[in-house]
């Protein structure tokens, strides 16, 4: 039987407040929360581990709604075990994985096979998106929104031939989907036209700095606008993944609570951290789709995060082998590993006084739970699952190959020193990560949703 945990003297950050207190974890759940000292007459469980969290922050576990853990079919890059190890080391206790694996998860049977794999291998809690295609509307209509996090629609090219480019099919999907619709929005004809121009100019030697000009602001805005138009027509729940331009913020509103929003948006770590000046140094290591764009876009996205037009922060964690990322532009895959460093990267902005720790917790922990309507997670609340993270906000360390846990073994953050460090991570009340050590015997649980 797992022990209970008493985490005391912590600075608890929860629901836009920060206070010194104690959390009791028992039988996988948050059993008690005390502000200040524990009452003298309170009876502690017999088998208990006490952890002094003095000068540390205690937050709910991060929920990352956009990852590519590469299993099945692409496990040379990453798998559910290796990438969930990296996740818990970074304070991510739950994730939602995308369907562009091999085979692509475009049927409910294939999707359930992924759930079965995760039950055996994942150290963090998990859900999986069903993928849309031009030919699987009947599968979409059968999906249970209380068991599946959402439907992923690629409006831009993707692994596994999952581009949905038939207008009638798109209309039917938005009309019929019982699931939240999450879209990768880039206008493919615009991208193809731009790519041909750069091929004509550079041949096979297209510089990586051309990436945001090929996968341009226009390509992103037109596609996001199309998705918003469809969602409004059919009153669908739409989530715009990995926004990358200032202009797309015109499509979002901040006039109501998140739970009431039908159209929501997110920003990823790399679009907040890097801009197009970084291609000169990092090149392929920061080649993502959608592309990292200008400093103006980066600052506008940050402002959208602060003013609540943008609802949450994710990673789009997408590992590739170093050898693949060394390829020329046209054969170099897009994406990179970020999940181990997403929380500490945002904490750097906290140290720079660009964002409060309360706002970080809202966007990375609370809001994913609200937006996806996840049962009993995302908050430090009595009775909720004990998905918790302890952070030393003043422990400087450097990202090096030797401490990177993603299977691909590299990071765009290599050589960067972070001021904060995750020291402990609990998943369902089990201490899965402690001061660099991982308990590989822990298993996450399937996320459940309350969409009614």
C-alpha positions in Angstrom: 0.0 0.0 0.0 1.3 3.4 -0.9 2.1 5.8 2.0 0.3 9.0 2.8 2.2 12.2 2.4 2.2 15.4 4.5 3.7 18.3 2.5 4.1 21.1 5.0 5.5 24.7 5.0 4.7 24.9 1.3 3.8 28.1 -0.6 0.6 26.7 -2.2 -0.3 28.3 -5.5 -3.9 27.6 -6.4 -6.9 29.4 -7.9 -5.1 32.8 -8.2 -4.0 32.8 -4.6 -0.7 32.0 -2.9 -0.5 31.0 0.8 1.7 29.0 3.2 0.1 25.8 4.2 0.1 22.0 4.3 -1.5 19.3 2.1 -2.2 15.8 3.2 -2.2 13.2 0.5 -4.0 9.9 1.3 -5.2 7.0 -0.9 -4.3 8.9 -4.0 -6.4 12.0 -3.2 -5.9 15.3 -1.6 -7.4 14.5 1.9 -6.8 17.8 3.7 -5.6 21.3 3.0 -4.5 23.5 5.9 -3.7 27.2 5.6 -1.0 28.0 8.2 -0.3 25.4 10.9 -2.0 22.0 11.2 -4.6 21.9 14.0 -3.1 20.4 17.2 -5.9 17.9 17.5 -5.6 16.6 13.9 -4.8 12.9 13.7 -2.2 12.0 11.1 -2.3 8.6 9.3 0.1 6.0 10.8 2.0 5.3 7.6 3.0 8.7 6.4 6.0 10.5 4.8 6.5 14.1 5.9 8.1 16.5 3.4 9.3 19.9 4.6 8.5 22.2 1.6 9.9 25.3 3.2 10.9 27.9 0.5 9.2 25.8 -2.2 6.1 26.2 -4.3 3.4 23.6 -4.4 1.2 23.7 -7.5 -1.3 21.3 -9.2 0.2 19.1 -11.8 0.6 20.6 -15.3 -1.8 19.3 -17.9 -0.4 19.4 -21.4 -3.1 19.1 -24.1 -0.8 18.8 -27.1 1.9 16.2 -27.3 3.2 13.7 -29.8 4.7 10.7 -27.8 5.2 8.8 -31.1 3.7 5.4 -30.1 2.8 3.3 -32.0 4.9 3.2 -35.1 7.4 6.0 -34.5 9.1 4.7 -31.3 12.6 5.4 -32.5 11.8 9.0 -31.7 10.0 8.5 -28.4 7.4 6.3 -26.8 4.8 6.5 -24.0 7.3 5.4 -21.4 10.2 7.6 -22.2 8.2 10.7 -22.9 6.0 10.3 -19.8 9.3 10.1 -17.8 10.4 13.4 -19.3 6.9 14.8 -18.5 6.8 13.9 -14.8 10.4 15.2 -14.4 9.1 18.5 -15.7 6.0 18.6 -13.5 3.5 17.5 -16.2 1.2 15.0 -14.6 -1.4 14.6 -17.4 -1.1 14.8 -21.2 -3.3 14.5 -24.3 -1.5 12.8 -27.3 -2.1 13.5 -30.9 -3.4 10.9 -33.5 -0.7 11.2 -36.2 1.1 8.0 -35.3 1.5 4.8 -37.4 -1.2 3.7 -37.9 -3.0 7.0 -37.5 -5.7 6.9 -34.7 -8.6 7.5 -37.0 -10.8 4.7 -35.7 -12.1 4.0 -32.2 -10.4 0.6 -32.2 -7.0 2.0 -33.0 -7.6 4.7 -30.3 -8.4 2.1 -27.7 -5.2 0.2 -28.5 -3.3 3.4 -27.7 -5.2 3.6 -24.4 -4.2 0.0 -23.6 -0.5 0.8 -24.3 -0.6 3.8 -22.0 -2.2 1.8 -19.2 0.9 -0.4 -19.3 3.6 2.2 -20.0 2.7 5.7 -19.0 3.9 7.3 -15.8 1.6 10.2 -16.2 -2.2 10.4 -16.7 -3.2 10.3 -20.3 -5.9 10.8 -23.0 -5.7 10.5 -26.8 -7.3 12.5 -29.5 -9.3 10.8 -32.2 -8.0 11.9 -35.6 -10.3 13.2 -38.4 -9.8 12.2 -42.0 -11.7 12.8 -45.2 -13.4 9.4 -44.7 -14.1 8.7 -41.0 -17.2 10.7 -40.1 -19.0 7.5 -38.9 -16.2 6.9 -36.4 -16.3 10.5 -35.2 -20.1 10.3 -34.6 -19.7 7.3 -32.3 -17.0 8.8 -30.1 -17.8 9.2 -26.4 -16.9 12.7 -25.2 -16.7 11.5 -21.6 -13.9 9.1 -22.5 -12.0 10.9 -25.3 -10.4 14.3 -24.9 -11.2 15.6 -28.4 -11.1 15.4 -32.2 -7.9 16.5 -33.9 -8.4 18.1 -37.3 -5.3 18.8 -39.4 -6.1 21.7 -41.7 -2.4 21.7 -42.6 -0.3 18.8 -43.8 0.6 16.1 -41.2 2.1 12.7 -40.7 -0.1 9.9 -41.8 -2.1 11.5 -44.6 -4.5 13.1 -42.2 -5.0 16.4 -44.0 -8.8 17.2 -44.1 -9.1 19.3 -47.2 -12.6 18.5 -48.5 -14.9 21.4 -47.8 -18.0 19.2 -47.5 -16.3 16.8 -45.2 -15.1 19.7 -42.9 -18.6 21.1 -42.8 -20.0 17.7 -41.8 -17.3 17.2 -39.1 -18.1 20.5 -37.5 -21.8 19.8 -37.7 -21.7 16.2 -36.3 -18.7 15.9 -33.9 -19.7 15.2 -30.3 -16.1 16.0 -29.3 -14.3 19.3 -28.8 -12.6 20.0 -32.1 -8.9 20.9 -31.9 -7.4 22.2 -35.1 -3.9 22.6 -36.6 -4.7 25.6 -38.7 -2.5 26.4 -41.7 -3.8 27.0 -45.2 -2.1 24.3 -47.4 -2.4 26.0 -50.8 -0.7 29.2 -49.5 2.1 27.1 -48.0 2.6 25.2 -51.3 2.7 28.4 -53.3 5.2 30.0 -50.9 7.4 26.9 -50.9 7.6 26.9 -54.7 8.8 30.5 -54.6 11.6 29.6 -52.2 12.6 26.5 -54.1 12.9 28.5 -57.3 15.1 31.0 -55.4 17.3 28.6 -53.4 16.9 25.2 -54.9 17.7 22.6 -52.3 19.4 25.1 -50.0 16.4 26.9 -48.5 17.5 28.6 -45.3 15.6 27.7 -42.1 15.0 31.5 -41.6 12.5 31.1 -44.6 10.3 28.9 -42.5 8.0 31.6 -41.2 7.7 33.1 -44.7 6.7 29.8 -46.2 4.3 28.8 -43.4 3.3 32.4 -43.2 1.0 34.7 -41.2 -1.5 34.6 -44.1 -1.5 30.7 -44.1 -2.2 30.6 -40.4 -4.9 33.4 -40.3 -6.9 32.1 -43.3 -7.0 28.6 -41.9 -7.9 29.7 -38.3 -10.6 32.0 -39.7 -12.1 29.1 -41.7 -12.2 27.0 -38.6 -13.9 29.8 -36.5 -16.4 30.4 -39.3 -17.4 26.7 -39.3 -17.6 26.5 -35.5 -19.8 29.5 -35.3 -22.1 28.2 -38.1 -22.5 24.8 -36.3 -22.1 26.0 -32.7 -19.2 23.6 -32.3 -16.6 23.7 -29.5 -13.4 24.7 -31.2 -9.9 24.9 -29.8 -7.2 26.6 -31.9 -4.0 24.8 -31.2 -0.5 26.5 -31.2 -1.4 30.0 -32.2 1.7 31.7 -33.7 0.6 35.1 -35.0 -0.7 38.4 -33.6 -3.3 38.5 -36.3 -5.0 35.3 -35.1 -5.8 37.0 -31.8 -8.5 38.9 -33.7 -10.5 35.7 -33.8 -10.6 35.3 -30.0 -12.5 37.0 -27.2 -12.1 37.4 -23.5 -15.6 38.5 -22.7 -16.7 35.5 -20.6 -15.5 32.8 -18.3 -13.6 30.0 -19.9 -16.2 27.4 -19.2 -18.7 29.4 -21.3 -16.4 29.9 -24.3 -17.1 28.0 -27.5 -14.0 29.1 -29.3 -10.7 28.9 -27.4 -7.0 29.2 -28.1 -3.6 28.2 -26.8 0.0 29.2 -27.2 3.0 26.9 -27.1 6.2 27.5 -25.1 8.4 27.9 -28.3 6.2 30.6 -29.6 6.6 32.5 -26.4 10.4 31.9 -26.0 11.8 32.2 -29.5 11.4 34.5 -32.5 12.6 34.6 -36.1 16.0 36.0 -35.0 16.8 32.7 -33.4 16.8 30.7 -36.7 20.3 32.0 -37.4 21.7 30.2 -34.3 19.3 27.3 -33.8 18.1 26.6 -37.4 16.4 23.2 -37.6 16.2 22.9 -33.8 13.3 25.4 -33.8 11.6 24.3 -37.0 8.0 23.8 -35.9 4.7 23.9 -37.6 3.2 26.5 -37.3 6.5 28.4 -37.6 8.1 30.6 -35.0 7.5 34.0 -36.3 8.5 37.6 -35.5 9.3 39.3 -32.2 6.1 41.3 -32.6 4.1 38.1 -32.9 5.8 36.7 -29.8 5.1 39.7 -27.7 1.5 39.9 -28.9 1.0 36.2 -28.0 2.3 36.9 -24.5 -0.1 39.8 -24.2 -2.9 37.6 -25.4 -2.0 35.2 -22.6 -2.1 37.9 -20.0 -5.4 39.4 -21.1 -7.1 36.0 -21.4 -7.7 36.0 -25.1 -5.4 32.9 -25.0 -6.7 30.3 -22.6 -3.8 27.9 -22.0 -0.2 27.0 -22.6 1.0 23.7 -24.1 4.1 22.3 -25.7 3.4 20.5 -29.0 6.2 18.2 -27.7 7.3 16.4 -30.9 10.6 14.6 -30.6 12.7 13.7 -33.7 16.1 12.1 -34.0 19.0 14.5 -34.1 20.1 12.9 -37.4 16.7 13.8 -38.9 17.0 17.4 -37.8 20.3 17.7 -39.5 18.6 17.2 -42.9 18.2 20.1 -45.4 15.1 22.3 -45.0 12.7 20.4 -47.3 13.5 17.0 -45.7 13.9 18.1 -42.1 10.9 17.2 -40.0 9.2 19.9 -37.9 8.9 19.6 -34.2 11.1 19.1 -31.1 11.0 18.0 -27.5 9.8 20.5 -24.9 7.7 18.7 -22.2 10.5 18.4 -19.6 11.2 22.1 -19.7 7.9 23.8 -20.2 7.2 24.7 -16.6 10.7 25.9 -15.8 10.7 28.0 -19.0 7.5 29.7 -17.9 9.0 30.3 -14.5 11.8 32.2 -16.1 9.2 34.7 -17.3 8.0 34.8 -13.7 11.5 35.7 -12.5 11.6 38.4 -15.2 8.3 39.7 -13.8 6.5 39.2 -17.1 3.9 36.9 -15.6 2.7 35.9 -12.1 3.1 32.4 -10.7 -0.7 32.4 -10.2 -1.2 33.1 -13.9 1.2 30.4 -14.9 -0.7 27.9 -12.8 -4.0 29.1 -14.2 -2.9 28.6 -17.8 -1.0 25.4 -17.4 -3.0 23.6 -14.7 -6.5 25.0 -14.1 -7.5 26.0 -17.6 -6.8 22.7 -19.4 -8.9 21.0 -16.7 -11.7 23.6 -17.2 -11.5 23.7 -21.0 -11.6 19.9 -21.5 -13.8 19.4 -18.4 -11.5 16.9 -16.8 -12.9 15.2 -13.7 -11.2 16.0 -10.4 -7.9 17.3 -11.6 -6.1 20.5 -12.3 -6.6 22.1 -8.8 -5.4 21.8 -5.2 -8.8 20.8 -3.9 -9.9 18.4 -1.2 -11.1 15.2 -2.8 -9.3 15.8 -6.1 -6.6 13.4 -7.4 -3.3 14.3 -5.8 -1.5 15.4 -9.0 1.0 17.8 -7.4 4.3 19.4 -8.1 6.9 20.8 -5.7 9.2 23.5 -7.2 12.4 25.1 -5.8 12.1 28.6 -7.4 15.8 29.4 -6.6 17.8 26.3 -7.8 19.8 27.2 -10.8 20.7 24.4 -13.3 21.6 24.0 -16.9 20.0 21.9 -19.6 22.6 19.4 -20.8 22.5 16.2 -22.8 23.1 14.2 -19.7 19.9 15.5 -18.0 17.6 15.3 -21.0 15.1 12.5 -20.5 13.3 12.6 -23.9 14.3 9.6 -25.9 15.6 11.7 -28.8 18.3 13.1 -26.4 18.4 16.7 -27.4 16.6 20.0 -26.7 16.4 23.5 -28.2 17.1 24.6 -24.6 20.5 23.0 -24.3 23.0 25.3 -22.7 20.3 27.5 -21.1 20.3 27.9 -17.3 17.0 27.9 -15.6 16.5 29.5 -12.2 13.8 27.1 -11.0 13.7 23.3 -10.7 11.0 20.7 -10.2 12.0 18.6 -7.2 8.9 16.4 -6.6 6.0 15.2 -8.7 3.0 13.2 -7.5 0.7 11.4 -9.9 -2.5 10.1 -8.3 -0.9 10.4 -4.9 2.2 8.4 -5.8 5.6 10.1 -5.7 6.8 9.4 -9.2 9.7 12.0 -9.3 11.9 13.0 -6.4 15.1 15.0 -6.8 16.1 13.5 -10.1 15.0 10.0 -9.3 12.0 8.4 -11.1 9.8 5.7 -9.7 9.2 3.7 -12.8 6.7 1.4 -11.1 4.0 4.1 -11.0 1.3 4.2 -13.7 -0.9 7.0 -14.7 -4.7 6.8 -15.2 -6.9 7.4 -18.1 -8.5 10.9 -17.9 -12.2 11.1 -17.7 -14.3 14.1 -18.7 -17.7 15.6 -17.7 -19.1 17.1 -20.8 -22.8 17.3 -19.7 
